Amino acid sequence: MEDSQIRKIYDNLERTVLIMIAIPIPFFGFVYLNSESPIFFFNVPQLPGFWEYFGLGTVFTLLLAQFVVFQKESKSIVNSNYDLPKKLHSYSEASFKRFGLLLVTALISALGLFLFENPGYTVSFAIALLFFSVAKPSPDRIIRSLKLVGEEKELVNGLKRRG
């Protein structure tokens, strides 16, 4: 029973994270390609410079916040007395928060590039993609983040096998 419960939590986490990764890529891709060699011309309003740098500050703050929040929540899970399904459920919730912040960061980066054509937004999007890639949940990352040992480690390692 515990094995199927763990599999269900992991599969839901993996599917949701992949969707969250995929959502901002076409938006940013369109904006980036159109800013490099315009095919579509948009009547973009001129906003005060304050908003350009407020947006950049926001995306870099969100990039830092997703890391700090996830580390704090992971540490809390490690220090808890939860059973493995509860640990994985809590890890899943922490990951959803992390990837939600990364999704918002990527979308703000696309919007910022569209409105201001500031290369800082391209850099922030690239950093968000880096975090998307490095932080994508896998059995090995779960084991490392939650410091699992013994039977719990073996059960999570079993998630590598599809089926």
N, C-alpha and C positions, 0 to 999 in steps of 0.2 A: 504493500500500500504506500509506504513512504517513498519508494522508488518512483512510482507513477506520479505521485504528488510533486516530487522534485522535478521530474521531467516536464510536467505541465507548467510549473512556475518558470522553468528555464526557457521552454519553447515560447511562452507568451512574452517573456522578457526579450528574447532574441528577435522575434518577429516585430515587436513594437519599436525596438531600437533601430532595426533596419529601415522601417518606415520613416522614423524620425530623421535618419541620416539622409534618406532619399528625397525628402520634401524640399529642402532649400536649394539643392543642386541645380535643377532646371531654371529656377528663378534667377539665381546668381549667374549661371551660365549665359542666359539671355541678356541680362543687364551688362555683364562684362563684355561679351562679344559686340553688343550694340554700342558700347562706349568706345571700343577700339576702332570699329569701322561701322558707323551708323547706317542701318538699313531703314529703321523706323525712326521718325523724328517726333519727339514729344515736346509739348509746350510745358516745360517744367518751370514752376514758379521760382523766383529768386527768394531764397530764405536768408535771413540774417546769418552771418558767420558763426554766431553763437551756437546755432542748431547743429552745424557741421561738427564742431568740436565737442558739443554735448553728446552727440551720437557716438563719436569715436570714444569718448570717455566711458559712455555706457557700455559699449561692446567690450572694451578691455576690462571694465569692472565685472561684467558678467562672466568673462573668461576666467577671471580670478575666482569669482564667487562659486562657480560650478565646481572647481577643484577643491576649494576649502570646504564647502558644504558636504561634498561627497566623502572627503577624508574624515571629517568630523563624524558623519553618520556611520561610516565603515568602522571607525574606532569604537563607537557606541555599540555596534552589533557584536564586534569581537569581545567586548567586555561584558556582554549580556550572558544570561544563562539559557538562551533560547535553544529549542531543538532545531535540527537542521532545516525542516520546512519553514519554520518561522524565521530563521536566519536568512534563508534564500528569499522569502517574501519581503523581508525588511531590506535586503540588498537590492531587490528588484525595485522597490519604491525609491530607494536612494538613487538608483540608476535612472529611473524615470525623471526624477528631479534634475539630475545632472544633464541628461540628454534634452530635457525640455529647455533648460537654460542655454544649451548649445544651439538648439533649434532657433530660439528667439535671437540669439547672437548672430547666427548665420542669416536670418531673415532681415534683421536690422542692418547687417553689413550690405546685403543686396540693395535694400532701400537707400542706404547712405551713398552707395556707389551710384545709384540711379539719380539721386537728387543732387549730389555734390561732385561726382567724378573725382573724389579724393582717393588716391592709391592706398591710404591707410585702411580703407574699408576692404580692399582686396587682401591686404595683409591680415586683417582681423578674420576674414572668411577663411583664409588659408590656415590660420592657427586653430580656428574652430574645426576645420576638417582634420587637422592633425589630432586634436583631442577626440573627435569622433572615432578616428582610426585606432588610436592608442588605448582608448577607454572602452571600446566595444566589448561587452561582456563575453567571456569564454570560460570554460571550466577552469583553465589554468589561472586566469585573472581572478575568478571568484575564490579559488583556493588561496591564492596569494593575498587578496584583499581581506579575507575573513580569517586568515591564518588557520585554516582547517588542517586537522591531522587525523590519523587513524581511519576509522570507518567512515567518518564524514568526508574525509578527503577522497576515499575510494568511491563513495557514492557519487560525489560531484565529478570525479574523473570518469565515471561511467556515462556521463552525459556526452562524452566525445563520440560514443557509438550511437549512430542514428538507429531509430527503430522504435 
